[in-house]
Amino acid sequence: MDVIETLSLRGRTTYIDLIEPLEEGVAEVLIADEDGVLLHVQDTAYVATLFNPEAADTFAEAVPTSKGPISVHAGPLVSAFKERGLTDPLECMQAVYPSTQLLVEDESIIIRPLMDRDLPVVLQHYKLVDEAYILERFQAGVMIAAETDGNLAGFMGRHIECSMGMLEVLPQYRRRHVGEALERTYINHLLSQDITPYCHVVAGNTASLSLQRKLGLEVSAELVYWFN
């Protein structure tokens, strides 16, 4: 079974969270058959989609719920993980940049790599993941920063499962297109490496969803759920 081809035929935008780690060679295939696909990405995150609802328990049992974050597509697998004690998943939409066309960058805002001196501010303001994860992403070299008037105005990076994320604009710099400038630069950075840019937008985050659509990203109709 050619997993990438199978998923692409079912919809690249819908299954980009499985396709991209496979294309980058950072995912181990644990299950890939007519029932669905289960990946272990960078020895940390588990990502799964189910084609056969009756296989939900089999897939859930294949994932150690105490080790690493778990992302599953909407359907019976979400309920199967809840029955195993995982609660309050983060409901997200997937947004994918479908083109190879570079975006015009905002030259009025300095975009640079995140530096050691920025970390205290980053750790103070970004609370969706723990400190150890932020430090690991920083050390992996995937974090960038926006600078205005010599000050850190915002930052973003790329999650371990290959999605763009951790986008944060400091309160005093909001409504000044800092977040847009960061994402434009990050999209171009990924395109220069022949990588498909995509991100997860938390359901209900209308501001982020509007930004993705403004930048030309396509939004999948199928939700994904993050546990742990």
Backbone torsions as a table, in degrees:
resi	resn	phi	psi	omega
1	MET	NA	122.1	173.9
2	ASP	-83.2	102.5	-171.5
3	VAL	-64.9	-44.7	-178.7
4	ILE	-61.9	-44.8	-179.8
5	GLU	-64.0	-43.2	-180.0
6	THR	-60.4	-46.3	-179.9
7	LEU	-67.9	-40.1	-179.6
8	SER	-62.9	-38.9	178.4
9	LEU	-65.7	-29.8	178.5
10	ARG	-80.5	-16.0	177.7
11	GLY	134.9	107.2	-176.4
12	ARG	-63.5	-40.4	179.5
13	THR	-64.3	-42.0	-178.6
14	THR	-65.3	-38.4	-172.6
15	TYR	-113.0	23.9	-179.0
16	ILE	-60.9	-29.3	-178.6
17	ASP	-68.4	-19.6	173.9
18	LEU	-98.4	-36.9	-177.1
19	ILE	-67.2	-46.5	-173.8
20	GLU	-62.8	-47.6	176.9
21	PRO	-59.8	-34.5	177.6
22	LEU	-67.8	-43.4	-179.8
23	GLU	-64.8	-32.6	179.4
24	GLU	-84.0	-6.9	178.1
25	GLY	73.3	28.5	-177.6
26	VAL	-113.9	12.9	-177.6
27	ALA	-123.3	138.7	172.8
28	GLU	-97.8	129.3	179.0
29	VAL	-83.4	115.0	178.1
30	LEU	-91.4	-39.6	176.3
31	ILE	-141.0	135.0	173.5
32	ALA	-154.0	97.6	179.7
33	ASP	-153.4	-165.1	-177.0
34	GLU	-67.1	-14.1	179.9
35	ASP	-85.1	-24.2	-178.5
36	GLY	152.4	-168.2	-178.2
37	VAL	-134.2	135.1	175.9
38	LEU	-130.6	125.3	-179.7
39	LEU	-118.7	153.0	169.3
40	HIS	-116.6	112.5	-171.7
41	VAL	-99.8	123.8	177.7
42	GLN	49.3	38.2	177.4
43	ASP	57.5	22.5	-175.9
44	THR	-132.0	-65.3	-173.4
45	ALA	-93.1	145.2	173.5
46	TYR	-106.7	132.9	-179.5
47	VAL	-129.2	130.6	-173.8
48	ALA	-143.1	149.4	169.2
49	THR	-138.5	146.5	-174.4
50	LEU	-114.7	131.0	174.2
51	PHE	-99.7	-29.5	-179.3
52	ASN	-113.9	109.2	-177.2
53	PRO	-55.5	-29.4	-177.4
54	GLU	-71.8	-10.9	-179.1
55	ALA	-94.6	9.0	-175.5
56	ALA	-57.7	-46.2	-178.5
57	ASP	-65.1	-38.9	179.1
58	THR	-61.2	-43.9	179.9
59	PHE	-67.9	-43.5	-178.9
60	ALA	-62.8	-38.1	179.9
61	GLU	-69.2	-21.0	-178.9
62	ALA	-81.3	-6.9	-177.5
63	VAL	-111.9	121.9	174.7
64	PRO	-72.8	109.9	-172.0
65	THR	-69.0	-11.0	-179.4
66	SER	-95.4	1.6	-174.7
67	LYS	-125.3	104.1	171.7
68	GLY	81.0	162.5	178.3
69	PRO	-71.4	154.5	-177.7
70	ILE	-129.9	127.9	177.1
71	SER	-118.1	126.7	179.9
72	VAL	-132.4	147.7	177.0
73	HIS	-76.7	155.3	-177.5
74	ALA	-54.8	142.2	179.3
75	GLY	139.7	-164.9	-175.2
76	PRO	-60.3	-24.7	-178.8
77	LEU	-66.6	-29.9	176.4
78	VAL	-62.3	-46.9	178.9
79	SER	-64.8	-36.5	-179.6
80	ALA	-62.9	-39.3	177.9
81	PHE	-72.3	-35.0	176.7
82	LYS	-62.8	-38.5	178.8
83	GLU	-66.3	-19.6	178.3
84	ARG	-95.7	14.6	172.0
85	GLY	99.0	-1.4	178.0
86	LEU	-87.1	128.4	-174.9
87	THR	-127.5	167.5	174.5
88	ASP	50.9	56.0	176.8
89	PRO	-67.2	152.9	177.2
90	LEU	-88.0	117.4	-177.2
91	GLU	-86.0	124.6	-174.5
92	CYS	-133.3	154.5	168.7
93	MET	-104.5	149.7	177.0
94	GLN	-100.4	134.6	177.6
95	ALA	-123.6	129.4	-173.0
96	VAL	-124.7	133.4	173.9
97	TYR	-83.1	112.3	-168.7
98	PRO	-89.6	-2.5	-173.3
99	SER	-109.5	168.2	171.2
100	THR	-105.7	4.2	-178.8
101	GLN	-75.0	125.7	177.7
102	LEU	-67.8	147.4	177.6
103	LEU	-88.9	153.3	174.6
104	VAL	-75.5	127.9	-177.8
105	GLU	-94.9	151.5	-179.9
106	ASP	-84.3	105.4	-176.4
107	GLU	-76.5	-8.5	180.0
108	SER	-80.0	-12.3	179.5
109	ILE	-116.8	126.9	-179.8
110	ILE	-77.6	124.4	174.7
111	ILE	-113.2	127.6	-175.2
112	ARG	-145.6	167.9	174.2
113	PRO	-62.1	146.2	173.7
114	LEU	-66.6	139.8	-176.3
115	MET	-117.7	165.7	179.7
116	ASP	-53.6	-40.2	-176.5
117	ARG	-65.9	-18.7	-179.6
118	ASP	-82.8	-20.1	-169.6
119	LEU	-58.4	-42.3	179.8
120	PRO	-57.0	-39.0	-180.0
121	VAL	-71.0	-41.3	178.5
122	VAL	-60.0	-47.8	-178.4
123	LEU	-65.9	-29.0	179.3
124	GLN	-72.5	-35.4	-170.4
125	HIS	-100.6	-24.6	-175.7
126	TYR	-103.8	116.2	-171.8
127	LYS	-120.4	6.3	-178.2
128	LEU	-77.3	-18.5	174.9
129	VAL	-132.5	167.1	-177.3
130	ASP	-84.0	170.0	-175.6
131	GLU	-60.8	-40.6	-178.3
132	ALA	-60.6	-39.0	-179.7
133	TYR	-67.3	-43.9	178.9
134	ILE	-60.6	-43.9	179.9
135	LEU	-64.4	-38.2	178.1
136	GLU	-64.6	-41.6	178.9
137	ARG	-67.1	-37.5	176.4
138	PHE	-62.6	-46.3	-179.3
139	GLN	-67.3	-24.9	177.1
140	ALA	-75.6	-9.9	176.7
141	GLY	78.1	26.4	-176.2
142	VAL	-108.9	9.5	-177.9
143	MET	-102.7	137.8	175.0
144	ILE	-124.3	165.1	-176.9
145	ALA	-134.0	151.0	171.5
146	ALA	-106.6	136.6	-177.3
147	GLU	-124.5	131.0	177.7
148	THR	-131.8	129.0	-179.3
149	ASP	54.1	34.5	178.7
150	GLY	79.5	4.1	-177.5
151	ASN	-115.9	150.6	174.6
152	LEU	-66.5	122.5	-178.2
153	ALA	-107.7	-23.0	-179.2
154	GLY	-178.3	175.5	-178.0
155	PHE	-158.9	162.9	172.4
156	MET	-160.3	172.4	-178.4
157	GLY	-159.2	-153.8	-179.5
158	ARG	-137.5	130.4	-177.8
159	HIS	-73.6	164.6	-175.3
160	ILE	-64.7	-24.0	179.9
161	GLU	-90.9	8.1	170.4
162	CYS	97.1	0.7	178.0
163	SER	-87.9	146.4	171.5
164	MET	-66.5	149.7	179.0
165	GLY	178.8	-163.4	-178.4
166	MET	56.6	31.0	179.3
167	LEU	-77.9	121.7	-178.6
168	GLU	-143.2	131.1	173.9
169	VAL	-112.6	129.0	-179.1
170	LEU	-63.2	145.3	-171.9
171	PRO	-50.0	-42.0	-176.0
172	GLN	-72.2	-9.2	-178.8
173	TYR	-113.4	9.1	179.6
174	ARG	-73.3	157.0	-177.2
175	ARG	65.0	26.7	176.5
176	ARG	-125.0	20.0	175.0
177	HIS	65.9	22.4	-180.0
178	VAL	-68.2	-45.3	179.6
179	GLY	-61.5	-41.2	178.0
180	GLU	-63.1	-42.2	179.2
181	ALA	-62.2	-41.7	178.2
182	LEU	-61.4	-47.5	-176.1
183	GLU	-70.5	-36.5	175.7
184	ARG	-57.4	-46.5	-179.4
185	THR	-64.7	-41.1	-177.7
186	TYR	-67.6	-40.7	177.4
187	ILE	-59.1	-46.1	179.5
188	ASN	-63.4	-37.9	178.6
189	HIS	-61.1	-43.5	179.7
190	LEU	-70.0	-40.8	179.0
191	LEU	-60.7	-35.5	179.8
192	SER	-65.5	-16.7	177.9
193	GLN	-105.4	13.1	-177.8
194	ASP	59.1	37.5	178.2
195	ILE	-109.0	137.0	177.3
196	THR	-79.3	117.1	178.5
197	PRO	-74.2	133.3	173.6
198	TYR	-151.4	162.9	179.3
199	CYS	-149.4	167.3	173.9
200	HIS	-108.9	130.2	179.4
201	VAL	-110.8	122.0	179.4
202	VAL	-61.4	130.4	-179.7
203	ALA	-54.7	131.5	-178.9
204	GLY	96.1	-10.4	178.9
205	ASN	-85.0	82.1	-174.1
206	THR	-66.3	-32.4	-179.9
207	ALA	-64.8	-45.5	179.3
208	SER	-66.5	-41.0	179.7
209	LEU	-62.3	-40.7	178.2
210	SER	-63.4	-39.4	178.8
211	LEU	-63.5	-44.2	-179.3
212	GLN	-60.7	-43.6	-179.3
213	ARG	-68.5	-36.0	177.3
214	LYS	-61.8	-37.1	-178.4
215	LEU	-83.5	-1.8	175.5
216	GLY	94.2	12.8	179.1
217	LEU	-78.4	144.8	175.3
218	GLU	-93.2	138.5	-177.1
219	VAL	-105.6	128.1	179.5
220	SER	-72.8	144.5	177.5
221	ALA	-77.1	-21.2	-177.1
222	GLU	-91.6	129.2	-179.4
223	LEU	-81.8	155.3	170.6
224	VAL	-121.3	154.0	-175.8
225	TYR	-125.9	126.9	178.4
226	TRP	-100.6	125.5	174.5
227	PHE	-107.6	152.4	170.6
228	ASN	66.7	NA	NA
